[in-house]
Amino acid sequence: MIDRLRQRRQTTRQNRAIDRAWQAAPTQAMRDEINLFAQRRQPL
């Protein structure tokens, strides 16, 4: 149970970080790279 909560918290934190990076990316190419990274990362 505790591990599941930690896992959800970590996933949420990562998703927010990816979203911030995507919004701060100066070019569409960088956004595309961030999208690829987000799609390829292993789910926790």
PDB file of all heavy atoms in Angstrom:
ATOM      1  N   MET A   1       0.827  -1.194   0.000  1.00  0.00           N
ATOM      2  CA  MET A   1       0.000   0.000   0.000  1.00  0.00           C
ATOM      3  C   MET A   1       0.875   1.264   0.000  1.00  0.00           C
ATOM      4  O   MET A   1       0.648   2.157  -0.804  1.00  0.00           O
ATOM      5  CB  MET A   1      -0.911  -0.036   1.240  1.00  0.00           C
ATOM      6  CG  MET A   1      -1.758   1.175   1.377  1.00  0.00           C
ATOM      7  SD  MET A   1      -3.238   0.955   0.439  1.00  0.00           S
ATOM      8  CE  MET A   1      -4.157   2.331   1.009  1.00  0.00           C
ATOM      9  N   ILE A   2       1.844   1.332   0.885  1.00  0.00           N
ATOM     10  CA  ILE A   2       2.729   2.499   0.946  1.00  0.00           C
ATOM     11  C   ILE A   2       3.516   2.624  -0.349  1.00  0.00           C
ATOM     12  O   ILE A   2       3.680   3.724  -0.881  1.00  0.00           O
ATOM     13  CB  ILE A   2       3.688   2.403   2.155  1.00  0.00           C
ATOM     14  CG1 ILE A   2       2.900   2.370   3.467  1.00  0.00           C
ATOM     15  CG2 ILE A   2       4.681   3.544   2.140  1.00  0.00           C
ATOM     16  CD1 ILE A   2       2.098   3.606   3.753  1.00  0.00           C
ATOM     17  N   ASP A   3       3.987   1.495  -0.873  1.00  0.00           N
ATOM     18  CA  ASP A   3       4.745   1.527  -2.131  1.00  0.00           C
ATOM     19  C   ASP A   3       3.895   2.059  -3.269  1.00  0.00           C
ATOM     20  O   ASP A   3       4.386   2.797  -4.120  1.00  0.00           O
ATOM     21  CB  ASP A   3       5.272   0.129  -2.479  1.00  0.00           C
ATOM     22  CG  ASP A   3       6.401  -0.300  -1.580  1.00  0.00           C
ATOM     23  OD1 ASP A   3       7.051   0.582  -0.975  1.00  0.00           O
ATOM     24  OD2 ASP A   3       6.644  -1.516  -1.483  1.00  0.00           O
ATOM     25  N   ARG A   4       2.640   1.692  -3.287  1.00  0.00           N
ATOM     26  CA  ARG A   4       1.739   2.161  -4.347  1.00  0.00           C
ATOM     27  C   ARG A   4       1.561   3.679  -4.270  1.00  0.00           C
ATOM     28  O   ARG A   4       1.563   4.369  -5.287  1.00  0.00           O
ATOM     29  CB  ARG A   4       0.396   1.465  -4.230  1.00  0.00           C
ATOM     30  CG  ARG A   4      -0.595   1.929  -5.291  1.00  0.00           C
ATOM     31  CD  ARG A   4      -1.831   1.130  -5.252  1.00  0.00           C
ATOM     32  NE  ARG A   4      -1.653   0.038  -6.192  1.00  0.00           N
ATOM     33  CZ  ARG A   4      -2.566  -0.859  -6.466  1.00  0.00           C
ATOM     34  NH1 ARG A   4      -3.703  -0.850  -5.847  1.00  0.00           N
ATOM     35  NH2 ARG A   4      -2.336  -1.794  -7.360  1.00  0.00           N
ATOM     36  N   LEU A   5       1.423   4.202  -3.049  1.00  0.00           N
ATOM     37  CA  LEU A   5       1.293   5.654  -2.891  1.00  0.00           C
ATOM     38  C   LEU A   5       2.564   6.371  -3.330  1.00  0.00           C
ATOM     39  O   LEU A   5       2.509   7.402  -4.005  1.00  0.00           O
ATOM     40  CB  LEU A   5       0.974   6.003  -1.438  1.00  0.00           C
ATOM     41  CG  LEU A   5      -0.418   5.623  -0.950  1.00  0.00           C
ATOM     42  CD1 LEU A   5      -0.548   5.884   0.535  1.00  0.00           C
ATOM     43  CD2 LEU A   5      -1.477   6.366  -1.719  1.00  0.00           C
ATOM     44  N   ARG A   6       3.714   5.834  -2.943  1.00  0.00           N
ATOM     45  CA  ARG A   6       4.987   6.430  -3.368  1.00  0.00           C
ATOM     46  C   ARG A   6       5.124   6.398  -4.883  1.00  0.00           C
ATOM     47  O   ARG A   6       5.603   7.352  -5.488  1.00  0.00           O
ATOM     48  CB  ARG A   6       6.155   5.678  -2.738  1.00  0.00           C
ATOM     49  CG  ARG A   6       6.338   5.973  -1.292  1.00  0.00           C
ATOM     50  CD  ARG A   6       7.536   5.237  -0.736  1.00  0.00           C
ATOM     51  NE  ARG A   6       7.623   5.423   0.698  1.00  0.00           N
ATOM     52  CZ  ARG A   6       8.092   4.528   1.536  1.00  0.00           C
ATOM     53  NH1 ARG A   6       8.550   3.377   1.099  1.00  0.00           N
ATOM     54  NH2 ARG A   6       8.135   4.779   2.825  1.00  0.00           N
ATOM     55  N   GLN A   7       4.724   5.297  -5.466  1.00  0.00           N
ATOM     56  CA  GLN A   7       4.813   5.139  -6.914  1.00  0.00           C
ATOM     57  C   GLN A   7       3.924   6.168  -7.618  1.00  0.00           C
ATOM     58  O   GLN A   7       4.351   6.805  -8.583  1.00  0.00           O
ATOM     59  CB  GLN A   7       4.388   3.725  -7.277  1.00  0.00           C
ATOM     60  CG  GLN A   7       4.574   3.364  -8.719  1.00  0.00           C
ATOM     61  CD  GLN A   7       4.208   1.923  -8.970  1.00  0.00           C
ATOM     62  OE1 GLN A   7       3.316   1.375  -8.326  1.00  0.00           O
ATOM     63  NE2 GLN A   7       4.890   1.297  -9.898  1.00  0.00           N
ATOM     64  N   ARG A   8       2.712   6.350  -7.125  1.00  0.00           N
ATOM     65  CA  ARG A   8       1.807   7.328  -7.730  1.00  0.00           C
ATOM     66  C   ARG A   8       2.348   8.737  -7.574  1.00  0.00           C
ATOM     67  O   ARG A   8       2.269   9.558  -8.491  1.00  0.00           O
ATOM     68  CB  ARG A   8       0.418   7.221  -7.105  1.00  0.00           C
ATOM     69  CG  ARG A   8      -0.325   5.965  -7.538  1.00  0.00           C
ATOM     70  CD  ARG A   8      -1.708   5.939  -6.987  1.00  0.00           C
ATOM     71  NE  ARG A   8      -2.507   6.995  -7.598  1.00  0.00           N
ATOM     72  CZ  ARG A   8      -3.698   7.364  -7.168  1.00  0.00           C
ATOM     73  NH1 ARG A   8      -4.235   6.780  -6.128  1.00  0.00           N
ATOM     74  NH2 ARG A   8      -4.357   8.314  -7.775  1.00  0.00           N
ATOM     75  N   ARG A   9       2.898   9.041  -6.404  1.00  0.00           N
ATOM     76  CA  ARG A   9       3.466  10.369  -6.157  1.00  0.00           C
ATOM     77  C   ARG A   9       4.647  10.624  -7.094  1.00  0.00           C
ATOM     78  O   ARG A   9       4.774  11.706  -7.659  1.00  0.00           O
ATOM     79  CB  ARG A   9       3.906  10.473  -4.698  1.00  0.00           C
ATOM     80  CG  ARG A   9       4.186  11.883  -4.272  1.00  0.00           C
ATOM     81  CD  ARG A   9       4.524  12.000  -2.797  1.00  0.00           C
ATOM     82  NE  ARG A   9       3.648  11.204  -1.950  1.00  0.00           N
ATOM     83  CZ  ARG A   9       4.065  10.426  -0.942  1.00  0.00           C
ATOM     84  NH1 ARG A   9       5.327  10.366  -0.635  1.00  0.00           N
ATOM     85  NH2 ARG A   9       3.206   9.742  -0.222  1.00  0.00           N
ATOM     86  N   GLN A  10       5.503   9.623  -7.255  1.00  0.00           N
ATOM     87  CA  GLN A  10       6.665   9.760  -8.138  1.00  0.00           C
ATOM     88  C   GLN A  10       6.231   9.940  -9.591  1.00  0.00           C
ATOM     89  O   GLN A  10       6.784  10.773 -10.310  1.00  0.00           O
ATOM     90  CB  GLN A  10       7.581   8.535  -8.002  1.00  0.00           C
ATOM     91  CG  GLN A  10       8.817   8.597  -8.853  1.00  0.00           C
ATOM     92  CD  GLN A  10       9.789   9.661  -8.397  1.00  0.00           C
ATOM     93  OE1 GLN A  10       9.753  10.123  -7.264  1.00  0.00           O
ATOM     94  NE2 GLN A  10      10.660  10.074  -9.280  1.00  0.00           N
ATOM     95  N   THR A  11       5.238   9.184 -10.017  1.00  0.00           N
ATOM     96  CA  THR A  11       4.732   9.300 -11.387  1.00  0.00           C
ATOM     97  C   THR A  11       4.143  10.685 -11.624  1.00  0.00           C
ATOM     98  O   THR A  11       4.401  11.309 -12.657  1.00  0.00           O
ATOM     99  CB  THR A  11       3.663   8.223 -11.654  1.00  0.00           C
ATOM    100  OG1 THR A  11       4.251   6.937 -11.479  1.00  0.00           O
ATOM    101  CG2 THR A  11       3.118   8.332 -13.068  1.00  0.00           C
ATOM    102  N   THR A  12       3.392  11.178 -10.657  1.00  0.00           N
ATOM    103  CA  THR A  12       2.808  12.517 -10.769  1.00  0.00           C
ATOM    104  C   THR A  12       3.894  13.573 -10.849  1.00  0.00           C
ATOM    105  O   THR A  12       3.833  14.498 -11.669  1.00  0.00           O
ATOM    106  CB  THR A  12       1.875  12.800  -9.574  1.00  0.00           C
ATOM    107  OG1 THR A  12       0.861  11.796  -9.556  1.00  0.00           O
ATOM    108  CG2 THR A  12       1.236  14.162  -9.679  1.00  0.00           C
ATOM    109  N   ARG A  13       4.916  13.424 -10.018  1.00  0.00           N
ATOM    110  CA  ARG A  13       6.039  14.375 -10.016  1.00  0.00           C
ATOM    111  C   ARG A  13       6.744  14.367 -11.371  1.00  0.00           C
ATOM    112  O   ARG A  13       7.085  15.425 -11.911  1.00  0.00           O
ATOM    113  CB  ARG A  13       7.005  13.967  -8.900  1.00  0.00           C
ATOM    114  CG  ARG A  13       7.934  15.041  -8.473  1.00  0.00           C
ATOM    115  CD  ARG A  13       8.744  14.604  -7.264  1.00  0.00           C
ATOM    116  NE  ARG A  13       7.912  14.434  -6.091  1.00  0.00           N
ATOM    117  CZ  ARG A  13       8.122  13.551  -5.113  1.00  0.00           C
ATOM    118  NH1 ARG A  13       9.160  12.753  -5.148  1.00  0.00           N
ATOM    119  NH2 ARG A  13       7.314  13.475  -4.090  1.00  0.00           N
ATOM    120  N   GLN A  14       6.975  13.188 -11.915  1.00  0.00           N
ATOM    121  CA  GLN A  14       7.639  13.089 -13.220  1.00  0.00           C
ATOM    122  C   GLN A  14       6.785  13.706 -14.318  1.00  0.00           C
ATOM    123  O   GLN A  14       7.304  14.410 -15.189  1.00  0.00           O
ATOM    124  CB  GLN A  14       7.937  11.631 -13.558  1.00  0.00           C
ATOM    125  CG  GLN A  14       9.070  11.046 -12.783  1.00  0.00           C
ATOM    126  CD  GLN A  14       9.320   9.600 -13.170  1.00  0.00           C
ATOM    127  OE1 GLN A  14       8.526   8.973 -13.869  1.00  0.00           O
ATOM    128  NE2 GLN A  14      10.425   9.062 -12.695  1.00  0.00           N
ATOM    129  N   ASN A  15       5.492  13.452 -14.271  1.00  0.00           N
ATOM    130  CA  ASN A  15       4.598  14.013 -15.288  1.00  0.00           C
ATOM    131  C   ASN A  15       4.587  15.533 -15.246  1.00  0.00           C
ATOM    132  O   ASN A  15       4.579  16.188 -16.286  1.00  0.00           O
ATOM    133  CB  ASN A  15       3.178  13.464 -15.120  1.00  0.00           C
ATOM    134  CG  ASN A  15       3.070  12.021 -15.541  1.00  0.00           C
ATOM    135  OD1 ASN A  15       3.909  11.506 -16.268  1.00  0.00           O
ATOM    136  ND2 ASN A  15       2.038  11.350 -15.069  1.00  0.00           N
ATOM    137  N   ARG A  16       4.597  16.103 -14.040  1.00  0.00           N
ATOM    138  CA  ARG A  16       4.651  17.560 -13.923  1.00  0.00           C
ATOM    139  C   ARG A  16       5.968  18.106 -14.459  1.00  0.00           C
ATOM    140  O   ARG A  16       5.994  19.140 -15.124  1.00  0.00           O
ATOM    141  CB  ARG A  16       4.463  17.987 -12.468  1.00  0.00           C
ATOM    142  CG  ARG A  16       3.029  17.963 -12.011  1.00  0.00           C
ATOM    143  CD  ARG A  16       2.837  18.719 -10.711  1.00  0.00           C
ATOM    144  NE  ARG A  16       3.795  18.358  -9.694  1.00  0.00           N
ATOM    145  CZ  ARG A  16       3.563  17.587  -8.632  1.00  0.00           C
ATOM    146  NH1 ARG A  16       2.363  17.095  -8.442  1.00  0.00           N
ATOM    147  NH2 ARG A  16       4.505  17.326  -7.756  1.00  0.00           N
ATOM    148  N   ALA A  17       7.067  17.412 -14.174  1.00  0.00           N
ATOM    149  CA  ALA A  17       8.375  17.858 -14.658  1.00  0.00           C
ATOM    150  C   ALA A  17       8.432  17.807 -16.183  1.00  0.00           C
ATOM    151  O   ALA A  17       8.947  18.730 -16.825  1.00  0.00           O
ATOM    152  CB  ALA A  17       9.480  16.999 -14.054  1.00  0.00           C
ATOM    153  N   ILE A  18       7.898  16.757 -16.757  1.00  0.00           N
ATOM    154  CA  ILE A  18       7.872  16.641 -18.220  1.00  0.00           C
ATOM    155  C   ILE A  18       7.005  17.745 -18.812  1.00  0.00           C
ATOM    156  O   ILE A  18       7.366  18.371 -19.809  1.00  0.00           O
ATOM    157  CB  ILE A  18       7.378  15.244 -18.651  1.00  0.00           C
ATOM    158  CG1 ILE A  18       8.455  14.204 -18.315  1.00  0.00           C
ATOM    159  CG2 ILE A  18       7.046  15.209 -20.130  1.00  0.00           C
ATOM    160  CD1 ILE A  18       7.989  12.780 -18.447  1.00  0.00           C
ATOM    161  N   ASP A  19       5.879  18.023 -18.196  1.00  0.00           N
ATOM    162  CA  ASP A  19       4.987  19.075 -18.681  1.00  0.00           C
ATOM    163  C   ASP A  19       5.663  20.442 -18.618  1.00  0.00           C
ATOM    164  O   ASP A  19       5.580  21.227 -19.567  1.00  0.00           O
ATOM    165  CB  ASP A  19       3.693  19.081 -17.869  1.00  0.00           C
ATOM    166  CG  ASP A  19       2.653  20.002 -18.468  1.00  0.00           C
ATOM    167  OD1 ASP A  19       2.392  19.897 -19.683  1.00  0.00           O
ATOM    168  OD2 ASP A  19       2.110  20.836 -17.718  1.00  0.00           O
ATOM    169  N   ARG A  20       6.353  20.723 -17.516  1.00  0.00           N
ATOM    170  CA  ARG A  20       7.072  22.009 -17.393  1.00  0.00           C
ATOM    171  C   ARG A  20       8.164  22.118 -18.457  1.00  0.00           C
ATOM    172  O   ARG A  20       8.332  23.174 -19.070  1.00  0.00           O
ATOM    173  CB  ARG A  20       7.698  22.144 -16.004  1.00  0.00           C
ATOM    174  CG  ARG A  20       6.737  22.560 -14.938  1.00  0.00           C
ATOM    175  CD  ARG A  20       7.452  22.975 -13.669  1.00  0.00           C
ATOM    176  NE  ARG A  20       8.392  21.976 -13.190  1.00  0.00           N
ATOM    177  CZ  ARG A  20       8.104  20.998 -12.324  1.00  0.00           C
ATOM    178  NH1 ARG A  20       6.885  20.894 -11.830  1.00  0.00           N
ATOM    179  NH2 ARG A  20       9.019  20.133 -11.943  1.00  0.00           N
ATOM    180  N   ALA A  21       8.892  21.035 -18.675  1.00  0.00           N
ATOM    181  CA  ALA A  21       9.954  21.052 -19.688  1.00  0.00           C
ATOM    182  C   ALA A  21       9.356  21.274 -21.077  1.00  0.00           C
ATOM    183  O   ALA A  21       9.905  22.027 -21.887  1.00  0.00           O
ATOM    184  CB  ALA A  21      10.738  19.741 -19.644  1.00  0.00           C
ATOM    185  N   TRP A  22       8.232  20.634 -21.350  1.00  0.00           N
ATOM    186  CA  TRP A  22       7.599  20.767 -22.658  1.00  0.00           C
ATOM    187  C   TRP A  22       7.146  22.213 -22.877  1.00  0.00           C
ATOM    188  O   TRP A  22       7.342  22.780 -23.946  1.00  0.00           O
ATOM    189  CB  TRP A  22       6.406  19.809 -22.753  1.00  0.00           C
ATOM    190  CG  TRP A  22       5.871  19.686 -24.143  1.00  0.00           C
ATOM    191  CD1 TRP A  22       6.305  18.860 -25.122  1.00  0.00           C
ATOM    192  CD2 TRP A  22       4.799  20.451 -24.704  1.00  0.00           C
ATOM    193  NE1 TRP A  22       5.564  19.056 -26.261  1.00  0.00           N
ATOM    194  CE2 TRP A  22       4.636  20.023 -26.026  1.00  0.00           C
ATOM    195  CE3 TRP A  22       3.961  21.443 -24.208  1.00  0.00           C
ATOM    196  CZ2 TRP A  22       3.671  20.557 -26.866  1.00  0.00           C
ATOM    197  CZ3 TRP A  22       3.002  21.979 -25.054  1.00  0.00           C
ATOM    198  CH2 TRP A  22       2.866  21.527 -26.368  1.00  0.00           C
ATOM    199  N   GLN A  23       6.554  22.815 -21.856  1.00  0.00           N
ATOM    200  CA  GLN A  23       6.080  24.192 -21.986  1.00  0.00           C
ATOM    201  C   GLN A  23       7.229  25.188 -22.098  1.00  0.00           C
ATOM    202  O   GLN A  23       7.093  26.225 -22.743  1.00  0.00           O
ATOM    203  CB  GLN A  23       5.199  24.555 -20.800  1.00  0.00           C
ATOM    204  CG  GLN A  23       3.870  23.840 -20.827  1.00  0.00           C
ATOM    205  CD  GLN A  23       3.000  24.161 -19.631  1.00  0.00           C
ATOM    206  OE1 GLN A  23       3.329  25.042 -18.844  1.00  0.00           O
ATOM    207  NE2 GLN A  23       1.896  23.457 -19.496  1.00  0.00           N
ATOM    208  N   ALA A  24       8.358  24.879 -21.503  1.00  0.00           N
ATOM    209  CA  ALA A  24       9.502  25.797 -21.521  1.00  0.00           C
ATOM    210  C   ALA A  24      10.394  25.596 -22.747  1.00  0.00           C
ATOM    211  O   ALA A  24      11.297  26.400 -22.979  1.00  0.00           O
ATOM    212  CB  ALA A  24      10.334  25.607 -20.257  1.00  0.00           C
ATOM    213  N   ALA A  25      10.141  24.558 -23.510  1.00  0.00           N
ATOM    214  CA  ALA A  25      10.987  24.271 -24.671  1.00  0.00           C
ATOM    215  C   ALA A  25      10.868  25.401 -25.696  1.00  0.00           C
ATOM    216  O   ALA A  25       9.757  25.793 -26.071  1.00  0.00           O
ATOM    217  CB  ALA A  25      10.581  22.943 -25.305  1.00  0.00           C
ATOM    218  N   PRO A  26      11.997  25.919 -26.143  1.00  0.00           N
ATOM    219  CA  PRO A  26      11.953  27.070 -27.052  1.00  0.00           C
ATOM    220  C   PRO A  26      11.579  26.722 -28.497  1.00  0.00           C
ATOM    221  O   PRO A  26      11.149  27.594 -29.236  1.00  0.00           O
ATOM    222  CB  PRO A  26      13.371  27.627 -26.986  1.00  0.00           C
ATOM    223  CG  PRO A  26      14.213  26.471 -26.579  1.00  0.00           C
ATOM    224  CD  PRO A  26      13.348  25.595 -25.732  1.00  0.00           C
ATOM    225  N   THR A  27      11.733  25.463 -28.881  1.00  0.00           N
ATOM    226  CA  THR A  27      11.444  25.099 -30.270  1.00  0.00           C
ATOM    227  C   THR A  27      10.548  23.870 -30.324  1.00  0.00           C
ATOM    228  O   THR A  27      10.478  23.079 -29.384  1.00  0.00           O
ATOM    229  CB  THR A  27      12.735  24.777 -31.042  1.00  0.00           C
ATOM    230  OG1 THR A  27      13.337  23.621 -30.468  1.00  0.00           O
ATOM    231  CG2 THR A  27      13.712  25.938 -31.021  1.00  0.00           C
ATOM    232  N   GLN A  28       9.899  23.713 -31.446  1.00  0.00           N
ATOM    233  CA  GLN A  28       9.042  22.544 -31.655  1.00  0.00           C
ATOM    234  C   GLN A  28       9.881  21.262 -31.658  1.00  0.00           C
ATOM    235  O   GLN A  28       9.434  20.226 -31.184  1.00  0.00           O
ATOM    236  CB  GLN A  28       8.257  22.675 -32.967  1.00  0.00           C
ATOM    237  CG  GLN A  28       7.285  21.538 -33.196  1.00  0.00           C
ATOM    238  CD  GLN A  28       6.224  21.434 -32.122  1.00  0.00           C
ATOM    239  OE1 GLN A  28       5.671  22.438 -31.689  1.00  0.00           O
ATOM    240  NE2 GLN A  28       5.941  20.232 -31.680  1.00  0.00           N
ATOM    241  N   ALA A  29      11.095  21.343 -32.168  1.00  0.00           N
ATOM    242  CA  ALA A  29      11.970  20.158 -32.198  1.00  0.00           C
ATOM    243  C   ALA A  29      12.254  19.659 -30.776  1.00  0.00           C
ATOM    244  O   ALA A  29      12.256  18.454 -30.524  1.00  0.00           O
ATOM    245  CB  ALA A  29      13.275  20.478 -32.916  1.00  0.00           C
ATOM    246  N   MET A  30      12.477  20.590 -29.863  1.00  0.00           N
ATOM    247  CA  MET A  30      12.711  20.179 -28.476  1.00  0.00           C
ATOM    248  C   MET A  30      11.450  19.583 -27.868  1.00  0.00           C
ATOM    249  O   MET A  30      11.516  18.617 -27.110  1.00  0.00           O
ATOM    250  CB  MET A  30      13.209  21.360 -27.644  1.00  0.00           C
ATOM    251  CG  MET A  30      14.636  21.749 -27.985  1.00  0.00           C
ATOM    252  SD  MET A  30      15.270  23.001 -26.881  1.00  0.00           S
ATOM    253  CE  MET A  30      15.784  21.981 -25.521  1.00  0.00           C
ATOM    254  N   ARG A  31      10.296  20.124 -28.202  1.00  0.00           N
ATOM    255  CA  ARG A  31       9.035  19.547 -27.711  1.00  0.00           C
ATOM    256  C   ARG A  31       8.863  18.129 -28.230  1.00  0.00           C
ATOM    257  O   ARG A  31       8.410  17.242 -27.513  1.00  0.00           O
ATOM    258  CB  ARG A  31       7.856  20.415 -28.124  1.00  0.00           C
ATOM    259  CG  ARG A  31       7.788  21.713 -27.386  1.00  0.00           C
ATOM    260  CD  ARG A  31       6.516  22.471 -27.733  1.00  0.00           C
ATOM    261  NE  ARG A  31       6.582  23.790 -27.168  1.00  0.00           N
ATOM    262  CZ  ARG A  31       6.748  24.900 -27.872  1.00  0.00           C
ATOM    263  NH1 ARG A  31       6.841  24.843 -29.185  1.00  0.00           N
ATOM    264  NH2 ARG A  31       6.815  26.054 -27.265  1.00  0.00           N
ATOM    265  N   ASP A  32       9.230  17.924 -29.488  1.00  0.00           N
ATOM    266  CA  ASP A  32       9.142  16.583 -30.064  1.00  0.00           C
ATOM    267  C   ASP A  32      10.061  15.611 -29.322  1.00  0.00           C
ATOM    268  O   ASP A  32       9.678  14.465 -29.056  1.00  0.00           O
ATOM    269  CB  ASP A  32       9.505  16.608 -31.550  1.00  0.00           C
ATOM    270  CG  ASP A  32       8.467  17.367 -32.379  1.00  0.00           C
ATOM    271  OD1 ASP A  32       7.335  17.584 -31.884  1.00  0.00           O
ATOM    272  OD2 ASP A  32       8.806  17.753 -33.513  1.00  0.00           O
ATOM    273  N   GLU A  33      11.266  16.051 -28.983  1.00  0.00           N
ATOM    274  CA  GLU A  33      12.203  15.208 -28.233  1.00  0.00           C
ATOM    275  C   GLU A  33      11.649  14.872 -26.850  1.00  0.00           C
ATOM    276  O   GLU A  33      11.762  13.739 -26.388  1.00  0.00           O
ATOM    277  CB  GLU A  33      13.558  15.911 -28.089  1.00  0.00           C
ATOM    278  CG  GLU A  33      14.351  15.987 -29.361  1.00  0.00           C
ATOM    279  CD  GLU A  33      14.854  14.625 -29.823  1.00  0.00           C
ATOM    280  OE1 GLU A  33      15.185  13.782 -28.964  1.00  0.00           O
ATOM    281  OE2 GLU A  33      14.909  14.415 -31.031  1.00  0.00           O
ATOM    282  N   ILE A  34      11.060  15.850 -26.207  1.00  0.00           N
ATOM    283  CA  ILE A  34      10.477  15.615 -24.878  1.00  0.00           C
ATOM    284  C   ILE A  34       9.320  14.629 -24.992  1.00  0.00           C
ATOM    285  O   ILE A  34       9.164  13.742 -24.154  1.00  0.00           O
ATOM    286  CB  ILE A  34      10.032  16.946 -24.236  1.00  0.00           C
ATOM    287  CG1 ILE A  34      11.272  17.790 -23.925  1.00  0.00           C
ATOM    288  CG2 ILE A  34       9.207  16.704 -22.982  1.00  0.00           C
ATOM    289  CD1 ILE A  34      10.976  19.238 -23.586  1.00  0.00           C
ATOM    290  N   ASN A  35       8.515  14.767 -26.037  1.00  0.00           N
ATOM    291  CA  ASN A  35       7.421  13.818 -26.254  1.00  0.00           C
ATOM    292  C   ASN A  35       7.947  12.402 -26.434  1.00  0.00           C
ATOM    293  O   ASN A  35       7.390  11.446 -25.876  1.00  0.00           O
ATOM    294  CB  ASN A  35       6.579  14.217 -27.461  1.00  0.00           C
ATOM    295  CG  ASN A  35       5.646  15.359 -27.163  1.00  0.00           C
ATOM    296  OD1 ASN A  35       5.326  15.627 -26.010  1.00  0.00           O
ATOM    297  ND2 ASN A  35       5.217  16.050 -28.195  1.00  0.00           N
ATOM    298  N   LEU A  36       9.023  12.258 -27.213  1.00  0.00           N
ATOM    299  CA  LEU A  36       9.609  10.928 -27.408  1.00  0.00           C
ATOM    300  C   LEU A  36      10.117  10.357 -26.091  1.00  0.00           C
ATOM    301  O   LEU A  36       9.891   9.185 -25.780  1.00  0.00           O
ATOM    302  CB  LEU A  36      10.764  10.991 -28.418  1.00  0.00           C
ATOM    303  CG  LEU A  36      10.362  11.136 -29.868  1.00  0.00           C
ATOM    304  CD1 LEU A  36      11.595  11.362 -30.740  1.00  0.00           C
ATOM    305  CD2 LEU A  36       9.610   9.902 -30.323  1.00  0.00           C
ATOM    306  N   PHE A  37      10.795  11.189 -25.312  1.00  0.00           N
ATOM    307  CA  PHE A  37      11.284  10.753 -24.016  1.00  0.00           C
ATOM    308  C   PHE A  37      10.131  10.289 -23.126  1.00  0.00           C
ATOM    309  O   PHE A  37      10.193   9.236 -22.494  1.00  0.00           O
ATOM    310  CB  PHE A  37      12.045  11.889 -23.334  1.00  0.00           C
ATOM    311  CG  PHE A  37      12.354  11.623 -21.895  1.00  0.00           C
ATOM    312  CD1 PHE A  37      13.395  10.792 -21.543  1.00  0.00           C
ATOM    313  CD2 PHE A  37      11.582  12.184 -20.890  1.00  0.00           C
ATOM    314  CE1 PHE A  37      13.669  10.528 -20.217  1.00  0.00           C
ATOM    315  CE2 PHE A  37      11.849  11.936 -19.564  1.00  0.00           C
ATOM    316  CZ  PHE A  37      12.891  11.099 -19.227  1.00  0.00           C
ATOM    317  N   ALA A  38       9.065  11.065 -23.089  1.00  0.00           N
ATOM    318  CA  ALA A  38       7.920  10.742 -22.235  1.00  0.00           C
ATOM    319  C   ALA A  38       7.260   9.438 -22.670  1.00  0.00           C
ATOM    320  O   ALA A  38       6.829   8.648 -21.833  1.00  0.00           O
ATOM    321  CB  ALA A  38       6.918  11.883 -22.263  1.00  0.00           C
ATOM    322  N   GLN A  39       7.203   9.188 -23.958  1.00  0.00           N
ATOM    323  CA  GLN A  39       6.585   7.970 -24.457  1.00  0.00           C
ATOM    324  C   GLN A  39       7.436   6.743 -24.198  1.00  0.00           C
ATOM    325  O   GLN A  39       6.913   5.653 -23.969  1.00  0.00           O
ATOM    326  CB  GLN A  39       6.318   8.086 -25.949  1.00  0.00           C
ATOM    327  CG  GLN A  39       5.220   9.073 -26.272  1.00  0.00           C
ATOM    328  CD  GLN A  39       5.097   9.332 -27.760  1.00  0.00           C
ATOM    329  OE1 GLN A  39       5.821   8.752 -28.570  1.00  0.00           O
ATOM    330  NE2 GLN A  39       4.198  10.214 -28.132  1.00  0.00           N
ATOM    331  N   ARG A  40       8.771   6.919 -24.211  1.00  0.00           N
ATOM    332  CA  ARG A  40       9.674   5.777 -24.071  1.00  0.00           C
ATOM    333  C   ARG A  40      10.003   5.415 -22.630  1.00  0.00           C
ATOM    334  O   ARG A  40      10.501   4.332 -22.366  1.00  0.00           O
ATOM    335  CB  ARG A  40      10.974   6.041 -24.801  1.00  0.00           C
ATOM    336  CG  ARG A  40      10.812   6.054 -26.291  1.00  0.00           C
ATOM    337  CD  ARG A  40      12.116   6.285 -26.970  1.00  0.00           C
ATOM    338  NE  ARG A  40      11.943   6.345 -28.398  1.00  0.00           N
ATOM    339  CZ  ARG A  40      12.860   6.731 -29.246  1.00  0.00           C
ATOM    340  NH1 ARG A  40      14.027   7.130 -28.794  1.00  0.00           N
ATOM    341  NH2 ARG A  40      12.627   6.764 -30.522  1.00  0.00           N
ATOM    342  N   ARG A  41       9.747   6.341 -21.692  1.00  0.00           N
ATOM    343  CA  ARG A  41      10.140   6.057 -20.310  1.00  0.00           C
ATOM    344  C   ARG A  41       9.337   4.886 -19.755  1.00  0.00           C
ATOM    345  O   ARG A  41       8.186   4.662 -20.127  1.00  0.00           O
ATOM    346  CB  ARG A  41      10.004   7.290 -19.423  1.00  0.00           C
ATOM    347  CG  ARG A  41       8.608   7.685 -19.133  1.00  0.00           C
ATOM    348  CD  ARG A  41       8.593   8.999 -18.375  1.00  0.00           C
ATOM    349  NE  ARG A  41       7.240   9.467 -18.280  1.00  0.00           N
ATOM    350  CZ  ARG A  41       6.528   9.419 -17.160  1.00  0.00           C
ATOM    351  NH1 ARG A  41       7.051   8.972 -16.071  1.00  0.00           N
ATOM    352  NH2 ARG A  41       5.289   9.835 -17.160  1.00  0.00           N
ATOM    353  N   GLN A  42       9.975   4.173 -18.868  1.00  0.00           N
ATOM    354  CA  GLN A  42       9.335   3.012 -18.267  1.00  0.00           C
ATOM    355  C   GLN A  42       8.333   3.459 -17.213  1.00  0.00           C
ATOM    356  O   GLN A  42       8.657   4.271 -16.361  1.00  0.00           O
ATOM    357  CB  GLN A  42      10.405   2.131 -17.599  1.00  0.00           C
ATOM    358  CG  GLN A  42      11.355   1.499 -18.571  1.00  0.00           C
ATOM    359  CD  GLN A  42      10.677   0.482 -19.463  1.00  0.00           C
ATOM    360  OE1 GLN A  42       9.805  -0.237 -19.043  1.00  0.00           O
ATOM    361  NE2 GLN A  42      11.086   0.451 -20.713  1.00  0.00           N
ATOM    362  N   PRO A  43       7.140   2.931 -17.254  1.00  0.00           N
ATOM    363  CA  PRO A  43       6.187   3.274 -16.184  1.00  0.00           C
ATOM    364  C   PRO A  43       6.681   2.706 -14.859  1.00  0.00           C
ATOM    365  O   PRO A  43       7.268   1.634 -14.818  1.00  0.00           O
ATOM    366  CB  PRO A  43       4.888   2.606 -16.624  1.00  0.00           C
ATOM    367  CG  PRO A  43       5.243   1.651 -17.676  1.00  0.00           C
ATOM    368  CD  PRO A  43       6.579   2.043 -18.237  1.00  0.00           C
ATOM    369  N   LEU A  44       6.447   3.447 -13.805  1.00  0.00           N
ATOM    370  CA  LEU A  44       6.890   2.995 -12.488  1.00  0.00           C
ATOM    371  C   LEU A  44       5.993   1.927 -11.941  1.00  0.00           C
ATOM    372  O   LEU A  44       4.862   1.824 -12.163  1.00  0.00           O
ATOM    373  CB  LEU A  44       6.935   4.186 -11.525  1.00  0.00           C
ATOM    374  CG  LEU A  44       7.955   5.236 -11.862  1.00  0.00           C
ATOM    375  CD1 LEU A  44       7.831   6.413 -10.902  1.00  0.00           C
ATOM    376  CD2 LEU A  44       9.354   4.686 -11.750  1.00  0.00           C
TER     377      LEU A  44
END
